[in-house]
Amino acid sequence: MPTKYTVTLTTVGTSSVIVLPKPVIDGFNLGKGQRLELIARDDGIYIPLTEQEQPAKVNDQTKIT
Protein backbone atom coordinates (compact mmCIF):
# COMPACT_ATOMS: atom_id res chain seq x y z
CA MET A 1 0.00 0.00 0.00
CA PRO A 2 1.52 3.36 -0.98
CA THR A 3 2.47 5.73 1.82
CA LYS A 4 2.77 9.47 1.28
CA TYR A 5 5.50 11.46 3.05
CA THR A 6 6.31 15.14 3.02
CA VAL A 7 10.06 15.56 2.58
CA THR A 8 12.39 18.52 3.03
CA LEU A 9 14.54 20.09 0.33
CA THR A 10 17.61 21.73 1.83
CA THR A 11 21.12 22.71 0.77
CA VAL A 12 24.55 21.40 1.67
CA GLY A 13 27.25 23.61 0.21
CA THR A 14 26.23 24.23 -3.40
CA SER A 15 24.11 21.06 -3.66
CA SER A 16 20.41 20.53 -3.02
CA VAL A 17 19.45 17.62 -0.79
CA ILE A 18 16.16 15.73 -0.33
CA VAL A 19 15.83 14.29 3.18
CA LEU A 20 14.17 10.85 3.10
CA PRO A 21 12.13 9.65 6.09
CA LYS A 22 13.72 6.99 8.30
CA PRO A 23 10.96 4.41 7.55
CA VAL A 24 11.86 4.67 3.84
CA ILE A 25 15.59 4.29 4.57
CA ASP A 26 14.98 1.29 6.83
CA GLY A 27 12.30 -0.29 4.63
CA PHE A 28 14.56 -0.36 1.58
CA ASN A 29 17.78 -1.05 3.54
CA LEU A 30 19.45 2.07 2.17
CA GLY A 31 22.77 3.24 3.53
CA LYS A 32 25.08 6.23 3.55
CA GLY A 33 26.91 6.66 0.26
CA GLN A 34 24.50 4.48 -1.70
CA ARG A 35 23.56 5.87 -5.12
CA LEU A 36 19.94 6.00 -6.29
CA GLU A 37 18.42 6.67 -9.71
CA LEU A 38 16.18 9.72 -9.96
CA ILE A 39 13.79 10.04 -12.91
CA ALA A 40 12.31 13.46 -13.69
CA ARG A 41 9.10 13.41 -15.75
CA ASP A 42 6.53 16.05 -16.60
CA ASP A 43 4.22 14.60 -13.93
CA GLY A 44 6.74 14.22 -11.10
CA ILE A 45 10.04 12.97 -9.75
CA TYR A 46 10.48 9.23 -9.19
CA ILE A 47 13.12 7.24 -7.34
CA PRO A 48 12.49 3.63 -8.37
CA LEU A 49 13.56 1.31 -5.55
CA THR A 50 13.45 -2.37 -4.87
CA GLU A 51 14.31 -3.84 -1.50
CA GLN A 52 18.10 -3.94 -1.18
CA GLU A 53 20.39 -6.31 0.68
CA GLN A 54 21.97 -4.89 3.81
CA PRO A 55 24.27 -1.96 2.84
CA ALA A 56 28.01 -2.27 3.26
CA LYS A 57 29.24 -0.95 6.58
CA VAL A 58 31.01 2.39 6.32
CA ASN A 59 33.66 3.40 8.82
CA ASP A 60 36.20 6.21 8.96
CA GLN A 61 38.78 4.17 7.03
CA THR A 62 36.49 2.88 4.25
CA LYS A 63 35.51 4.85 1.18
CA ILE A 64 32.63 3.61 -0.97
CA THR A 65 33.04 4.54 -4.64
Protein Blocks (a to p, Z undefined) as FASTA:
>chain_A
ZZddddddddehjbccddddfklmmmnopaehiacdddddfkbccdddddddddddddfk
bccZZ
